């Protein structure tokens, strides 16, 4: 995929209102590698209320130090947050692209989360 095509894809994904809409758009992407990565994620997201926020988690099974499978939950974004957070996570997690580069492709500024 050429850079201009990638930027157009990122901008079109950011036009959606919700994470499920973005995931559906990714599944129907012309780039088969992107579509396959999105399809593989179907059913792996959970919504949980924590500290009064509706948080969206990616839930997967990973092997622990004892060789046993255990559930791993990664906080992606809050329900209602700008979908750029999910778009950036998707391309970072599946294709090792930098978050800053994805935000830049969307014409946005990436701000590093504050550490606690």
MARDO-582959 format. One record per atom (N, C-alpha, C, CB): residue number from 1; residue in one letter; atom name; x, y, z. Coordinates in Angstrom, 2 decimals. Glycine has a CB too. Example, Ala and Ser with C-alpha at 12.3 -4.5 7.8 and 13.67 -1.06 7.14 Angstrom:
R,seq,type,atom,X,Y,Z
R,1,A,N,13.19,-5.69,7.80 $
R,1,A,CA,12.30,-4.50,7.80 $
R,1,A,C,13.20,-3.30,7.80 $
R,1,A,CB,11.31,-4.47,9.05 $
R,2,S,N,12.85,-2.25,7.08 $
R,2,S,CA,13.67,-1.06,7.14 $
R,2,S,C,12.90,0.03,7.87 $
R,2,S,CB,14.08,-0.60,5.72 $
***
This chain:
R,seq,type,atom,X,Y,Z
R,1,X,N,0.85,-1.18,0.00 $
R,1,X,CA,0.00,0.00,0.00 $
R,1,X,C,0.90,1.24,0.00 $
R,1,X,CB,-0.97,0.00,1.23 $
R,2,X,N,0.59,2.15,-0.90 $
R,2,X,CA,1.35,3.40,-1.01 $
R,2,X,C,0.99,4.33,0.16 $
R,2,X,CB,1.07,4.10,-2.37 $
R,3,X,N,1.88,5.27,0.46 $
R,3,X,CA,1.67,6.19,1.58 $
R,3,X,C,0.37,6.98,1.42 $
R,3,X,CB,2.85,7.15,1.70 $
R,4,X,N,0.10,7.47,0.20 $
R,4,X,CA,-1.13,8.25,0.01 $
R,4,X,C,-2.38,7.39,0.20 $
R,4,X,CB,-1.13,8.89,-1.39 $
R,5,X,N,-2.32,6.12,-0.20 $
R,5,X,CA,-3.44,5.21,0.02 $
R,5,X,C,-3.63,4.94,1.51 $
R,5,X,CB,-3.20,3.88,-0.75 $
R,6,X,N,-2.50,4.77,2.22 $
R,6,X,CA,-2.55,4.54,3.65 $
R,6,X,C,-3.18,5.74,4.37 $
R,6,X,CB,-1.14,4.26,4.20 $
R,7,X,N,-2.74,6.94,4.01 $
R,7,X,CA,-3.30,8.15,4.62 $
R,7,X,C,-4.79,8.27,4.35 $
R,7,X,CB,-2.57,9.39,4.11 $
R,8,X,N,-5.20,7.95,3.12 $
R,8,X,CA,-6.63,8.01,2.78 $
R,8,X,C,-7.42,7.00,3.61 $
R,8,X,CB,-6.84,7.74,1.26 $
R,9,X,N,-6.87,5.80,3.80 $
R,9,X,CA,-7.52,4.77,4.61 $
R,9,X,C,-7.66,5.25,6.06 $
R,9,X,CB,-6.72,3.45,4.56 $
R,10,X,N,-6.59,5.76,6.63 $
R,10,X,CA,-6.62,6.23,8.02 $
R,10,X,C,-7.66,7.33,8.18 $
R,10,X,CB,-5.23,6.74,8.46 $
R,11,X,N,-7.67,8.28,7.27 $
R,11,X,CA,-8.63,9.39,7.35 $
R,11,X,C,-10.07,8.88,7.22 $
R,11,X,CB,-8.34,10.44,6.26 $
R,12,X,N,-10.29,7.92,6.33 $
R,12,X,CA,-11.66,7.39,6.17 $
R,12,X,C,-12.09,6.61,7.42 $
R,12,X,CB,-11.74,6.47,4.92 $
R,13,X,N,-11.16,5.88,8.03 $
R,13,X,CA,-11.50,5.14,9.26 $
R,13,X,C,-11.86,6.10,10.40 $
R,13,X,CB,-10.32,4.25,9.69 $
R,14,X,N,-11.19,7.23,10.44 $
R,14,X,CA,-11.44,8.21,11.51 $
R,14,X,C,-12.77,8.94,11.34 $
R,14,X,CB,-10.31,9.23,11.54 $
R,15,X,N,-13.45,8.73,10.22 $
R,15,X,CA,-14.76,9.34,10.00 $
R,15,X,C,-15.86,8.56,10.73 $
R,15,X,CB,-15.07,9.41,8.51 $
R,16,X,N,-15.56,7.34,11.13 $
R,16,X,CA,-16.56,6.52,11.84 $
R,16,X,C,-16.72,7.00,13.27 $
R,16,X,CB,-16.16,5.03,11.82 $
R,17,X,N,-17.87,6.68,13.85 $
R,17,X,CA,-18.19,7.15,15.20 $
R,17,X,C,-17.79,6.18,16.31 $
R,17,X,CB,-19.66,7.41,15.30 $
R,18,X,N,-17.76,4.88,16.00 $
R,18,X,CA,-17.51,3.89,17.04 $
R,18,X,C,-16.45,2.89,16.63 $
R,18,X,CB,-18.79,3.16,17.39 $
R,19,X,N,-15.86,2.24,17.62 $
R,19,X,CA,-14.86,1.21,17.37 $
R,19,X,C,-15.41,0.05,16.53 $
R,19,X,CB,-14.31,0.69,18.68 $
R,20,X,N,-16.63,-0.46,16.81 $
R,20,X,CA,-17.15,-1.54,15.96 $
R,20,X,C,-17.31,-1.13,14.49 $
R,20,X,CB,-18.50,-2.00,16.49 $
R,21,X,N,-17.68,0.11,14.23 $
R,21,X,CA,-17.78,0.58,12.84 $
R,21,X,C,-16.40,0.57,12.17 $
R,21,X,CB,-18.39,2.01,12.79 $
R,22,X,N,-15.38,0.99,12.91 $
R,22,X,CA,-14.01,0.99,12.36 $
R,22,X,C,-13.57,-0.45,12.08 $
R,22,X,CB,-13.02,1.67,13.34 $
R,23,X,N,-13.83,-1.35,13.02 $
R,23,X,CA,-13.44,-2.75,12.83 $
R,23,X,C,-14.14,-3.34,11.59 $
R,23,X,CB,-13.79,-3.58,14.08 $
R,24,X,N,-15.41,-3.04,11.41 $
R,24,X,CA,-16.13,-3.52,10.21 $
R,24,X,C,-15.52,-2.95,8.94 $
R,24,X,CB,-17.62,-3.13,10.29 $
R,25,X,N,-15.15,-1.67,8.97 $
R,25,X,CA,-14.52,-1.05,7.80 $
R,25,X,C,-13.17,-1.70,7.51 $
R,25,X,CB,-14.34,0.46,8.01 $
R,26,X,N,-12.42,-2.01,8.56 $
R,26,X,CA,-11.12,-2.67,8.37 $
R,26,X,C,-11.30,-4.07,7.78 $
R,26,X,CB,-10.36,-2.76,9.71 $
R,27,X,N,-12.35,-4.78,8.21 $
R,27,X,CA,-12.61,-6.13,7.69 $
R,27,X,C,-12.95,-6.11,6.20 $
R,27,X,CB,-13.75,-6.79,8.46 $
R,28,X,N,-13.48,-5.00,5.71 $
R,28,X,CA,-13.83,-4.91,4.29 $
R,28,X,C,-12.78,-4.16,3.48 $
R,28,X,CB,-15.20,-4.23,4.14 $
R,29,X,N,-11.62,-3.94,4.07 $
R,29,X,CA,-10.52,-3.23,3.39 $
R,29,X,C,-10.04,-4.03,2.18 $
R,29,X,CB,-9.35,-2.99,4.37 $
R,30,X,N,-9.66,-3.32,1.12 $
R,30,X,CA,-9.15,-3.98,-0.08 $
R,30,X,C,-7.82,-4.68,0.16 $
R,30,X,CB,-9.00,-2.97,-1.20 $
R,31,X,N,-7.02,-4.16,1.08 $
R,31,X,CA,-5.74,-4.78,1.42 $
R,31,X,C,-6.05,-6.04,2.26 $
R,31,X,CB,-4.80,-3.78,2.22 $
R,32,X,N,-5.77,-7.20,1.69 $
R,32,X,CA,-6.15,-8.46,2.32 $
R,32,X,C,-5.48,-8.67,3.67 $
R,32,X,CB,-5.82,-9.62,1.39 $
R,33,X,N,-4.26,-8.23,3.82 $
R,33,X,CA,-3.54,-8.39,5.09 $
R,33,X,C,-4.24,-7.61,6.22 $
R,33,X,CB,-2.08,-7.91,4.95 $
R,34,X,N,-4.69,-6.41,5.90 $
R,34,X,CA,-5.42,-5.59,6.88 $
R,34,X,C,-6.77,-6.22,7.19 $
R,34,X,CB,-5.61,-4.14,6.36 $
R,35,X,N,-7.48,-6.65,6.15 $
R,35,X,CA,-8.79,-7.28,6.33 $
R,35,X,C,-8.69,-8.54,7.18 $
R,35,X,CB,-9.42,-7.60,4.97 $
R,36,X,N,-7.66,-9.35,6.92 $
R,36,X,CA,-7.48,-10.59,7.69 $
R,36,X,C,-7.15,-10.30,9.15 $
R,36,X,CB,-6.37,-11.44,7.07 $
R,37,X,N,-6.31,-9.29,9.39 $
R,37,X,CA,-5.96,-8.92,10.76 $
R,37,X,C,-7.20,-8.45,11.52 $
R,37,X,CB,-4.89,-7.81,10.78 $
R,38,X,N,-8.06,-7.69,10.86 $
R,38,X,CA,-9.29,-7.20,11.49 $
R,38,X,C,-10.25,-8.35,11.76 $
R,38,X,CB,-9.96,-6.13,10.60 $
R,39,X,N,-10.38,-9.25,10.80 $
R,39,X,CA,-11.28,-10.38,10.97 $
R,39,X,C,-10.84,-11.26,12.14 $
R,39,X,CB,-11.35,-11.21,9.67 $
R,40,X,N,-9.53,-11.41,12.31 $
R,40,X,CA,-9.00,-12.22,13.40 $
R,40,X,C,-9.33,-11.64,14.78 $
R,40,X,CB,-7.49,-12.37,13.26 $
R,41,X,N,-9.61,-10.34,14.84 $
R,41,X,CA,-9.91,-9.67,16.11 $
R,41,X,C,-11.39,-9.75,16.51 $
R,41,X,CB,-9.50,-8.23,16.04 $
R,42,X,N,-12.23,-10.19,15.60 $
R,42,X,CA,-13.67,-10.24,15.86 $
R,42,X,C,-13.95,-11.08,17.11 $
R,42,X,CB,-14.42,-10.82,14.65 $
R,43,X,N,-14.73,-10.50,18.01 $
R,43,X,CA,-15.12,-11.20,19.24 $
R,43,X,C,-14.11,-11.11,20.36 $
R,43,X,CB,-15.36,-12.61,18.93 $
R,44,X,N,-13.03,-10.36,20.17 $
R,44,X,CA,-11.98,-10.27,21.19 $
R,44,X,C,-12.03,-8.99,22.02 $
R,44,X,CB,-10.63,-10.38,20.54 $
R,45,X,N,-13.13,-8.26,21.94 $
R,45,X,CA,-13.23,-7.00,22.68 $
R,45,X,C,-14.33,-7.09,23.72 $
R,45,X,CB,-13.50,-5.82,21.73 $
R,46,X,N,-14.06,-6.47,24.87 $
R,46,X,CA,-15.03,-6.47,25.97 $
R,46,X,C,-15.18,-5.05,26.49 $
R,46,X,CB,-14.60,-7.44,27.10 $
R,47,X,N,-16.37,-4.74,26.96 $
R,47,X,CA,-16.67,-3.45,27.57 $
R,47,X,C,-16.79,-3.69,29.07 $
R,47,X,CB,-17.98,-2.81,26.98 $
R,48,X,N,-16.08,-2.88,29.85 $
R,48,X,CA,-16.14,-3.02,31.31 $
R,48,X,C,-16.22,-1.64,31.94 $
R,48,X,CB,-14.90,-3.79,31.85 $
R,49,X,N,-17.04,-1.53,32.99 $
R,49,X,CA,-17.13,-0.26,33.71 $
R,49,X,C,-16.09,-0.28,34.83 $
R,49,X,CB,-18.56,-0.02,34.27 $
R,50,X,N,-15.17,0.68,34.76 $
R,50,X,CA,-14.12,0.81,35.76 $
R,50,X,C,-13.99,2.28,36.11 $
R,50,X,CB,-12.76,0.22,35.25 $
R,51,X,N,-14.04,2.56,37.40 $
R,51,X,CA,-13.95,3.94,37.88 $
R,51,X,C,-14.96,4.86,37.18 $
R,51,X,CB,-12.54,4.48,37.67 $
R,52,X,N,-16.15,4.34,36.93 $
R,52,X,CA,-17.21,5.14,36.32 $
R,52,X,C,-17.07,5.35,34.82 $
R,52,X,CB,-17.28,6.46,36.99 $
R,53,X,N,-16.08,4.70,34.21 $
R,53,X,CA,-15.86,4.83,32.76 $
R,53,X,C,-16.19,3.51,32.08 $
R,53,X,CB,-14.39,5.26,32.46 $
R,54,X,N,-16.74,3.59,30.87 $
R,54,X,CA,-16.96,2.41,30.04 $
R,54,X,C,-15.70,2.20,29.22 $
R,54,X,CB,-18.23,2.58,29.12 $
R,55,X,N,-14.90,1.22,29.60 $
R,55,X,CA,-13.61,0.98,28.94 $
R,55,X,C,-13.71,-0.21,27.98 $
R,55,X,CB,-12.51,0.73,29.98 $
R,56,X,N,-13.05,-0.06,26.84 $
R,56,X,CA,-13.00,-1.12,25.84 $
R,56,X,C,-11.64,-1.82,25.96 $
R,56,X,CB,-13.23,-0.56,24.39 $
R,57,X,N,-11.70,-3.14,26.16 $
R,57,X,CA,-10.50,-3.95,26.31 $
R,57,X,C,-10.39,-4.95,25.17 $
R,57,X,CB,-10.50,-4.68,27.67 $
R,58,X,N,-9.15,-5.20,24.76 $
R,58,X,CA,-8.87,-6.31,23.85 $
R,58,X,C,-8.49,-7.48,24.75 $
R,58,X,CB,-7.70,-5.97,22.81 $
R,59,X,N,-9.22,-8.59,24.62 $
R,59,X,CA,-9.01,-9.75,25.48 $
R,59,X,C,-8.48,-10.90,24.64 $
R,59,X,CB,-10.32,-10.15,26.20 $
R,60,X,N,-7.35,-11.46,25.06 $
R,60,X,CA,-6.76,-12.58,24.33 $
R,60,X,C,-6.19,-13.59,25.32 $
R,60,X,CB,-5.66,-12.08,23.35 $
R,61,X,N,-5.88,-14.74,24.82 $
R,61,X,CA,-5.26,-15.78,25.65 $
R,61,X,C,-3.75,-15.76,25.38 $
R,61,X,CB,-5.87,-17.19,25.34 $
R,62,X,N,-2.98,-15.76,26.47 $
R,62,X,CA,-1.53,-15.79,26.36 $
R,62,X,C,-0.99,-16.82,27.33 $
R,62,X,CB,-0.91,-14.39,26.63 $
R,63,X,N,0.19,-17.34,27.02 $
R,63,X,CA,0.81,-18.33,27.88 $
R,63,X,C,1.59,-17.62,28.98 $
R,63,X,CB,1.73,-19.27,27.06 $
R,64,X,N,1.38,-18.06,30.24 $
R,64,X,CA,2.11,-17.47,31.35 $
R,64,X,C,3.45,-18.18,31.55 $
R,64,X,CB,1.28,-17.53,32.65 $
R,65,X,N,4.20,-17.80,32.58 $
R,65,X,CA,5.53,-18.37,32.83 $
R,65,X,C,5.49,-19.87,33.13 $
R,65,X,CB,6.19,-17.65,33.97 $
R,66,X,N,4.35,-20.35,33.59 $
R,66,X,CA,4.20,-21.77,33.89 $
R,66,X,C,3.73,-22.57,32.67 $
R,66,X,CB,3.22,-21.97,35.04 $
R,67,X,N,3.58,-21.91,31.53 $
R,67,X,CA,3.14,-22.58,30.31 $
R,67,X,C,1.65,-22.77,30.21 $
R,67,X,CB,3.80,-23.89,30.21 $
R,68,X,N,0.88,-22.14,31.10 $
R,68,X,CA,-0.57,-22.26,31.10 $
R,68,X,C,-1.18,-21.07,30.37 $
R,68,X,CB,-1.12,-22.36,32.55 $
R,69,X,N,-2.29,-21.32,29.68 $
R,69,X,CA,-3.00,-20.23,29.01 $
R,69,X,C,-3.77,-19.42,30.03 $
R,69,X,CB,-3.96,-20.77,27.92 $
R,70,X,N,-3.68,-18.11,29.92 $
R,70,X,CA,-4.47,-17.24,30.79 $
R,70,X,C,-4.97,-16.05,29.99 $
R,70,X,CB,-3.65,-16.79,32.01 $
R,71,X,N,-6.07,-15.49,30.47 $
R,71,X,CA,-6.68,-14.35,29.79 $
R,71,X,C,-5.86,-13.09,30.05 $
R,71,X,CB,-8.15,-14.16,30.24 $
R,72,X,N,-5.63,-12.33,28.98 $
R,72,X,CA,-4.90,-11.08,29.07 $
R,72,X,C,-5.80,-9.98,28.51 $
R,72,X,CB,-3.53,-11.14,28.31 $
R,73,X,N,-6.01,-8.90,29.27 $
R,73,X,CA,-6.86,-7.79,28.83 $
R,73,X,C,-6.01,-6.54,28.69 $
R,73,X,CB,-8.03,-7.56,29.83 $
R,74,X,N,-6.10,-5.91,27.53 $
R,74,X,CA,-5.37,-4.68,27.26 $
R,74,X,C,-6.38,-3.56,27.03 $
R,74,X,CB,-4.42,-4.84,26.02 $
R,75,X,N,-6.27,-2.50,27.80 $
R,75,X,CA,-7.17,-1.35,27.68 $
R,75,X,C,-6.83,-0.60,26.41 $
R,75,X,CB,-7.06,-0.41,28.93 $
R,76,X,N,-7.81,-0.47,25.51 $
R,76,X,CA,-7.61,0.19,24.22 $
R,76,X,C,-8.07,1.64,24.29 $
R,76,X,CB,-8.36,-0.55,23.12 $
R,77,X,N,-9.28,1.86,24.78 $
R,77,X,CA,-9.87,3.19,24.81 $
R,77,X,C,-11.13,3.16,25.66 $
R,77,X,CB,-10.18,3.70,23.37 $
R,78,X,N,-11.69,4.32,25.91 $
R,78,X,CA,-12.99,4.40,26.58 $
R,78,X,C,-14.08,4.50,25.52 $
R,78,X,CB,-13.06,5.62,27.56 $
R,79,X,N,-15.25,3.98,25.84 $
R,79,X,CA,-16.39,4.13,24.95 $
R,79,X,C,-16.68,5.62,24.79 $
R,79,X,CB,-17.64,3.35,25.49 $
R,80,X,N,-16.79,6.07,23.57 $
R,80,X,CA,-17.03,7.49,23.30 $
R,80,X,C,-15.77,8.28,22.97 $
R,80,X,CB,-17.70,8.11,24.48 $
R,81,X,N,-14.58,7.69,23.21 $
R,81,X,CA,-13.34,8.36,22.82 $
R,81,X,C,-13.25,8.44,21.30 $
R,81,X,CB,-12.10,7.63,23.40 $
R,82,X,N,-12.40,9.33,20.81 $
R,82,X,CA,-12.15,9.45,19.38 $
R,82,X,C,-11.61,8.12,18.86 $
R,82,X,CB,-11.14,10.62,19.08 $
R,83,X,N,-12.15,7.63,17.74 $
R,83,X,CA,-11.75,6.33,17.20 $
R,83,X,C,-10.30,6.28,16.73 $
R,83,X,CB,-12.66,5.95,16.06 $
R,84,X,N,-9.64,7.41,16.63 $
R,84,X,CA,-8.22,7.41,16.26 $
R,84,X,C,-7.42,6.54,17.24 $
R,84,X,CB,-7.65,8.85,16.23 $
R,85,X,N,-7.87,6.47,18.49 $
R,85,X,CA,-7.17,5.63,19.47 $
R,85,X,C,-7.20,4.17,19.05 $
R,85,X,CB,-7.81,5.80,20.87 $
R,86,X,N,-8.36,3.70,18.58 $
R,86,X,CA,-8.47,2.32,18.13 $
R,86,X,C,-7.70,2.12,16.83 $
R,86,X,CB,-9.93,1.92,17.94 $
R,87,X,N,-7.83,3.04,15.90 $
R,87,X,CA,-7.12,2.94,14.62 $
R,87,X,C,-5.61,2.84,14.87 $
R,87,X,CB,-7.44,4.17,13.71 $
R,88,X,N,-5.11,3.71,15.73 $
R,88,X,CA,-3.67,3.70,16.04 $
R,88,X,C,-3.28,2.39,16.71 $
R,88,X,CB,-3.30,4.90,16.95 $
R,89,X,N,-4.08,1.93,17.68 $
R,89,X,CA,-3.78,0.66,18.35 $
R,89,X,C,-3.75,-0.49,17.34 $
R,89,X,CB,-4.81,0.37,19.45 $
R,90,X,N,-4.73,-0.53,16.44 $
R,90,X,CA,-4.82,-1.61,15.45 $
R,90,X,C,-3.55,-1.71,14.60 $
R,90,X,CB,-6.03,-1.39,14.54 $
R,91,X,N,-3.11,-0.58,14.06 $
R,91,X,CA,-1.93,-0.61,13.19 $
R,91,X,C,-0.64,-0.80,13.98 $
R,91,X,CB,-1.86,0.66,12.37 $
R,92,X,N,-0.60,-0.32,15.21 $
R,92,X,CA,0.56,-0.54,16.07 $
R,92,X,C,0.65,-2.03,16.44 $
R,92,X,CB,0.49,0.34,17.35 $
R,93,X,N,-0.45,-2.59,16.89 $
R,93,X,CA,-0.47,-3.97,17.38 $
R,93,X,C,-0.27,-5.00,16.27 $
R,93,X,CB,-1.78,-4.24,18.08 $
R,94,X,N,-0.84,-4.73,15.10 $
R,94,X,CA,-0.79,-5.72,14.02 $
R,94,X,C,0.33,-5.51,13.01 $
R,94,X,CB,-2.08,-5.71,13.29 $
R,95,X,N,0.79,-4.27,12.88 $
R,95,X,CA,1.77,-3.98,11.83 $
R,95,X,C,3.00,-3.21,12.33 $
R,95,X,CB,1.12,-3.21,10.73 $
R,96,X,N,3.11,-3.07,13.65 $
R,96,X,CA,4.27,-2.40,14.27 $
R,96,X,C,4.50,-0.98,13.78 $
R,96,X,CB,5.50,-3.20,14.03 $
R,97,X,N,3.43,-0.29,13.41 $
R,97,X,CA,3.56,1.11,13.01 $
R,97,X,C,3.53,1.98,14.25 $
R,97,X,CB,2.43,1.52,12.02 $
R,98,X,N,4.28,3.06,14.24 $
R,98,X,CA,4.34,3.95,15.39 $
R,98,X,C,3.03,4.73,15.53 $
R,98,X,CB,5.53,4.91,15.27 $
R,99,X,N,2.60,4.89,16.78 $
R,99,X,CA,1.36,5.63,17.04 $
R,99,X,C,1.45,7.03,16.46 $
R,99,X,CB,1.08,5.69,18.55 $
R,100,X,N,2.60,7.66,16.62 $
R,100,X,CA,2.80,9.02,16.12 $
R,100,X,C,2.58,9.09,14.60 $
R,100,X,CB,4.22,9.51,16.46 $
R,101,X,N,3.05,8.07,13.87 $
R,101,X,CA,2.91,8.05,12.41 $
R,101,X,C,1.45,7.89,11.99 $
R,101,X,CB,3.75,6.91,11.81 $
R,102,X,N,0.69,7.13,12.76 $
R,102,X,CA,-0.72,6.91,12.42 $
R,102,X,C,-1.52,8.19,12.67 $
R,102,X,CB,-1.30,5.74,13.24 $
R,103,X,N,-1.25,8.84,13.80 $
R,103,X,CA,-1.90,10.12,14.08 $
R,103,X,C,-1.54,11.14,13.00 $
R,103,X,CB,-1.50,10.65,15.48 $
R,104,X,N,-0.28,11.14,12.60 $
R,104,X,CA,0.16,12.08,11.56 $
R,104,X,C,-0.56,11.81,10.24 $
R,104,X,CB,1.70,11.98,11.36 $
R,105,X,N,-0.74,10.54,9.89 $
R,105,X,CA,-1.45,10.18,8.65 $
R,105,X,C,-2.90,10.67,8.70 $
R,105,X,CB,-1.41,8.65,8.44 $
R,106,X,N,-3.45,10.74,9.92 $
R,106,X,CA,-4.82,11.22,10.10 $
R,106,X,C,-4.89,12.74,10.17 $
R,106,X,CB,-5.44,10.62,11.35 $
R,107,X,N,-3.72,13.39,10.15 $
R,107,X,CA,-3.68,14.85,10.25 $
R,107,X,C,-3.88,15.33,11.67 $
R,107,X,CB,-4.73,15.45,9.36 $
R,108,X,N,-3.49,14.49,12.63 $
R,108,X,CA,-3.68,14.81,14.04 $
R,108,X,C,-2.34,14.81,14.77 $
R,108,X,CB,-4.66,13.81,14.70 $
R,109,X,N,-2.35,15.33,15.98 $
R,109,X,CA,-1.14,15.37,16.80 $
R,109,X,C,-1.24,14.30,17.87 $
R,109,X,CB,-0.93,16.77,17.44 $
R,110,X,N,-0.22,13.45,17.95 $
R,110,X,CA,-0.18,12.41,18.97 $
R,110,X,C,0.39,12.99,20.26 $
R,110,X,CB,0.66,11.20,18.50 $
R,111,X,N,-0.30,12.74,21.35 $
R,111,X,CA,0.17,13.16,22.67 $
R,111,X,C,0.43,11.92,23.51 $
R,111,X,CB,-0.85,14.11,23.37 $
R,112,X,N,1.65,11.79,23.97 $
R,112,X,CA,2.05,10.67,24.81 $
R,112,X,C,1.22,10.68,26.10 $
R,112,X,CB,3.58,10.73,25.14 $
R,113,X,N,0.64,9.54,26.48 $
R,113,X,CA,-0.12,9.51,27.74 $
R,113,X,C,0.80,9.82,28.93 $
R,113,X,CB,-0.81,8.11,27.93 $
R,114,X,N,0.25,10.51,29.90 $
R,114,X,CA,1.03,10.84,31.09 $
R,114,X,C,1.23,9.59,31.93 $
R,114,X,CB,0.34,11.95,31.92 $
R,115,X,N,2.42,9.46,32.46 $
R,115,X,CA,2.70,8.31,33.33 $
R,115,X,C,2.27,8.64,34.75 $
R,115,X,CB,4.21,7.94,33.29 $
R,116,X,N,1.78,7.62,35.42 $
R,116,X,CA,1.33,7.81,36.79 $
R,116,X,C,2.46,7.65,37.76 $
R,116,X,CB,0.23,6.84,37.14 $
***
